[in-house]
Each structure stands twice: as structure tokens, then as C-alpha cells.
Amino acid sequence: MTTKRNLYKDFEHPFAQFVRIVGKGKNGARSLTYDEAYQAFKMILNGEVLDVQLGAFLMLLRVKEESVDELAGFVQATRDSLNFKALEVDLDWSSYAGKRKHYPWFLLAALTLAHHGYKIVMHGAAGHTLNRVYTEQVLEYLDFPICQNQDDVEQQLQQRNFAYLPLEVISPILSELIALRNVMGLRSPIHTLARLINPFNAKATLQAIFHPAYRSSHQQAAFKLGYQNSAVIKGEGGEFERNPDAKTLICGIKNGELYEHELPKLTDNRSPVEEELDLAVFKSVWQGQQQHEYGETAVIETIGIALYTMGVCESYPDAMLKAKKLWLNRF
């Protein structure tokens, strides 16, 4: 029986060169150039790669950690494959980690900003890591629709200034690849590049990372992609959410220029984690029926970072003051 692999007994598969570049041993391997990364990922998106090559390629990249050029090339290839028309969007907010120890307070930050007129597109993927609560699930609980196409996004932005778009709508192939998390047992570069897609060319972007080493590569890749206003943080649980229990280093881009700014720790002790993520409690805080000191601090601080990133405020202290007012006037 002839398989696709057997077709390449006598000549090399075109994608083999890219596997070789990143996998040729301790001394022979190197990172892909931007152009190589672009071409490699274009082949992946076009379905021109064998499964065995794809698995090897993704895991080799995972071991060495993708470079800025690789990340930017992958993202640009993805962006060039999309067919979305331009929309007026203030903030692109990626949400791919899910929450486990704390509620998704970042979501209330985004919804508060939307309530006050800022147009936000959030995108993410659900269920690729076990035992986590994902944004899609929480939005459905709060009676927010999950967009299935660009028309839905446009309609939700008009009606609520907020739209959530699953990765499977943006790119079914990327959605399949990110779901390999439970097959491989490891995250892959897809988890990184998905956060940077910015499908509607929003004026500002927010990305969170879980491992601090990725903070700079996200910032540098966004810069290489030409993003003018962006912020990357080590967010609580890997989501773009300020953790009041820790210092927060923001690696950002402001009007096309790179910057770093550190926000101080706000609590004396580590706040207790939730015994369970009861979304009824979360909804009560959103509706003002219940208070949550840790959660509301996280919401306000996250709003502040977003306001500064969008250029609404010229300093972080001003942004935090405005953020508190927006939160208190969210009804």
C-alpha cells in the first residue's frame, strides 16, 4: 500500500529543509530566518506538510524556543492567509490560557471598557488544556454570543462594542494545531503566535504569557510586525490579567517605540486561590451584588494597562485613576 511518505523515497519533500534547519543537532541547527519561517508556515497553512513533519517541526521549535524572526514570520503568514475586511477596532485582546486558580477577571476588564465605548475584539481557543475555565464558556454563561463569522463580529461591535471570535473561525488549521496540546503533552509555537494574529488590525494589542522568557519575544515580534501600540505581561494563569500579588513588568510598544514599565506589587501576602470557580459568584461581582477585593483590584489594574496601551491616558497613574472610575460606573 502506497502512503504519502513512500512518495518521497526517491526525492526530498519540500518541507524537509525546514525540519533540517531547526533539527540538525546541537552544532548544526539554527533558527529560521523571517523569510524561511514565512515560507514554512505558509506550507503548513496550505496543508502541504506531512503529519510526521509537522509534529517534528513543532516539537523541535518548542525545545529550542522560537526566535523573534520565526514568530514574526509565522504570524505574518497567518495574517496574509486571512480574508477579513478591515473593521474599526480599538483593542485586540488575546485569550488562550484559560483560568484555574482565579476567576477570569480580565474578562470583566474588557467588558467594562466595552461598556464605556471602546471597541474590543477578543479571540481565543477553548479546551486545549485540561481542568481550566475558558473565556468562551464564561461568555456564554454571561449571555454573550460567540461569533461564527465576520458579520457576527461587526454586529456585536455595533451592539456591545465587544466581540469574541474563536480561533477555529479565524483559522481552522491553527485551531486543530493548538488542540494537539493534549496529544503532544506540550504546548507548541501555535500558542504563542495565535496571541499575535490581530485579525482586524486593531489600533492596539494585548498579549499575556505564562513563562517570563517569552515576554520580550512577544514584544519584539509585535514590533517587527509593525504594531504601533502593544503590551505584553506575565498575566495571572497566562491570561492578560494583572496579578496584584506580584510586580508586573510591561513590555510594550507606545506609538511605535519600545518601552518597559514595572507596576509594583499591591498586596502583602499571596491571595488565597478559589476553592472552585463558581461562575455565579463571578457574575454577582460583575453585577455589583457582591464584592471581591482581589478580583476588583485585578480588574481595575488590567483596565488601566489597557487604557495606557490604547493611548487614552499619558501615564500609568492617570490610567489607574480613570480605570477605577470606569469600573465604578459600569452600569
Secondary structure by P-SEA (a helix, b strand, c coil): ccccccccccccccaaaaaaaaccccccbbbbcaaaaaaaaaaaaaccccaaaaaaaaaaaaaacccaaaaaaaaaaaaaacccccccccbbbbbcccccccccaaaaaaaaaaaabbbbbbbbccccccccccaaaaaaaabbbbbccaaaaaaaaacccbbbbccccccaaaaaaaacccccccccaaaaaaaacccccccbbbbbbccccaaaaaaaaaaaaccccccccccccccccccccbbbbbbcccccccbbbbbcccccccccccccccaaaaaaaaacccccaaaaaaaaaaaaaaaaaacccccaaaaaaaaaaaaaacc
